[in-house]
Amino acid sequence: MRDFYMVVSSTDSKEYFEHNHPGNFRVKLKKPIHLLHGGWYVGLCEINGTLWKVKANDMVYIMSNLSNGILLPSNKDGLLRGVNIRSSTKIYTEYKHRIYIPIQTHFIDMLEFSLKLNDFDTELTGKSEENGVNPSTWFVLHFKRKI
């Protein structure tokens, strides 16, 4: 296997992590990932945010336990990607030119994400439920092996 895609959401694994919310969540994988041969990288393909508390032109920084490449003093996780929010009503971005970050581990059974605003110190939060829709975040991740 040379590559694969994975969709993760802040609403996944609520039965394990009841405090998950759009700006900070963990996902327990149904089946652990074993990346045994060669160097592996992960890139963010898509991001979708529902009912985020953001303004147009905010920067959202996506931190993850997958990324040890760029560490920040206030965060134990590394930077996966920065996203410039263009609209406060529709947060959806698809990346044609992906930035891939090396993965430092060979076994993954849980993913962790933390979304920080502009200054890296403010965690992204969600609005209250609106018209039966809960605030959420979801990503499409692309894992690929170094060739």
C-alpha positions as CSV (number, residue, x, y, z in Angstrom):
1,M,0.0,0.0,0.0
2,R,1.4,3.4,-1.0
3,D,-1.3,5.7,0.1
4,F,-4.8,6.0,1.6
5,Y,-7.4,8.6,2.6
6,M,-9.2,9.0,6.0
7,V,-12.2,11.1,7.0
8,V,-12.2,12.2,10.6
9,S,-14.8,14.3,12.5
10,S,-15.1,16.1,15.8
11,T,-18.3,14.1,16.3
12,D,-16.5,10.7,16.0
13,S,-15.7,8.8,19.2
14,K,-18.1,10.8,21.4
15,E,-18.7,7.6,23.3
16,Y,-15.0,7.6,24.3
17,F,-14.4,11.3,24.5
18,E,-17.5,13.1,25.6
19,H,-15.8,16.5,25.8
20,N,-14.9,16.5,22.1
21,H,-15.8,19.8,20.3
22,P,-15.0,21.4,17.0
23,G,-11.8,23.0,18.3
24,N,-10.3,20.1,20.2
25,F,-11.1,16.5,19.6
26,R,-9.8,12.9,19.7
27,V,-10.8,10.1,17.4
28,K,-10.3,6.5,18.4
29,L,-9.7,4.5,15.3
30,K,-11.8,1.4,14.8
31,K,-8.8,-0.4,13.4
32,P,-5.3,0.9,14.3
33,I,-3.0,1.9,11.4
34,H,0.3,0.1,11.1
35,L,2.8,2.1,8.9
36,L,5.6,-0.4,8.9
37,H,7.6,0.1,5.7
38,G,9.3,3.4,4.7
39,G,8.7,6.9,5.7
40,W,5.0,8.1,5.8
41,Y,3.6,11.6,5.4
42,V,0.1,13.1,6.0
43,G,-1.5,16.0,4.2
44,L,-4.8,17.8,4.7
45,C,-7.0,17.4,1.6
46,E,-10.2,19.1,2.9
47,I,-11.5,20.9,5.9
48,N,-15.2,21.6,6.7
49,G,-16.4,23.5,9.7
50,T,-20.0,23.8,10.8
51,L,-21.1,26.6,13.2
52,W,-17.6,27.7,14.1
53,K,-17.1,30.9,16.0
54,V,-14.8,32.7,13.5
55,K,-14.7,35.9,11.5
56,A,-13.7,36.3,7.9
57,N,-9.9,36.6,7.5
58,D,-9.2,34.7,10.8
59,M,-6.3,32.2,10.7
60,V,-7.0,28.8,12.0
61,Y,-4.0,26.6,12.9
62,I,-4.6,22.8,12.9
63,M,-2.4,21.0,15.4
64,S,-2.2,17.3,15.5
65,N,-0.4,14.4,17.3
66,L,0.4,13.2,13.7
67,S,2.8,16.1,13.2
68,N,6.0,16.5,15.2
69,G,7.6,18.6,12.5
70,I,6.8,22.2,13.7
71,L,6.3,22.4,17.4
72,L,5.1,25.5,19.2
73,P,6.0,26.4,22.8
74,S,2.4,26.4,24.0
75,N,1.4,23.2,22.3
76,K,2.4,19.5,22.7
77,D,1.2,18.7,19.2
78,G,2.8,19.9,15.9
79,L,1.3,22.1,13.3
80,L,-0.5,20.2,10.5
81,R,-1.7,23.2,8.5
82,G,-2.8,26.9,8.7
83,V,-6.1,27.9,7.1
84,N,-7.1,31.4,6.2
85,I,-10.9,31.7,6.8
86,R,-12.5,33.6,3.9
87,S,-16.1,33.6,5.2
88,S,-17.6,33.3,8.6
89,T,-20.7,31.5,7.3
90,K,-19.2,28.7,5.0
91,I,-16.0,27.0,6.1
92,Y,-15.0,24.5,3.5
93,T,-11.7,24.3,1.8
94,E,-10.3,21.7,-0.6
95,Y,-6.6,21.7,-1.1
96,K,-5.3,20.9,-4.6
97,H,-1.7,21.6,-3.5
98,R,-1.2,19.8,-0.3
99,I,1.5,20.3,2.3
100,Y,2.7,16.9,3.6
101,I,4.2,16.5,7.1
102,P,6.3,13.5,8.1
103,I,4.7,11.0,10.5
104,Q,7.1,10.1,13.4
105,T,5.3,6.9,14.5
106,H,4.6,3.5,13.0
107,F,1.4,2.7,15.0
108,I,-1.6,5.0,15.2
109,D,-4.7,4.0,17.2
110,M,-5.9,7.5,18.1
111,L,-5.8,10.9,16.4
112,E,-5.9,14.2,18.3
113,F,-6.6,17.6,16.8
114,S,-6.6,21.1,18.3
115,L,-7.6,24.1,16.3
116,K,-6.1,27.5,17.4
117,L,-7.1,30.9,16.2
118,N,-4.8,33.8,15.1
119,D,-2.4,33.9,18.0
120,F,-2.1,30.2,18.7
121,D,-3.4,30.8,22.3
122,T,-7.1,30.9,21.6
123,E,-8.9,27.6,20.9
124,L,-11.6,27.5,18.3
125,T,-15.1,27.0,19.7
126,G,-18.4,26.2,18.2
127,K,-21.7,28.1,18.3
128,S,-24.7,26.5,20.0
129,E,-26.8,23.9,18.1
130,E,-28.6,25.7,15.3
131,N,-31.7,24.2,13.5
132,G,-30.8,20.8,14.8
133,V,-27.2,21.0,13.5
134,N,-24.4,20.6,16.0
135,P,-21.1,22.5,15.6
136,S,-18.5,20.2,14.1
137,T,-15.2,19.9,12.2
138,W,-14.2,17.3,9.7
139,F,-11.1,16.6,7.7
140,V,-10.0,14.5,4.8
141,L,-6.5,13.3,5.4
142,H,-4.2,11.7,2.8
143,F,-1.5,9.4,4.0
144,K,1.3,8.5,1.6
145,R,4.5,6.6,1.7
146,K,7.7,8.2,0.7
147,I,8.9,6.7,-2.5
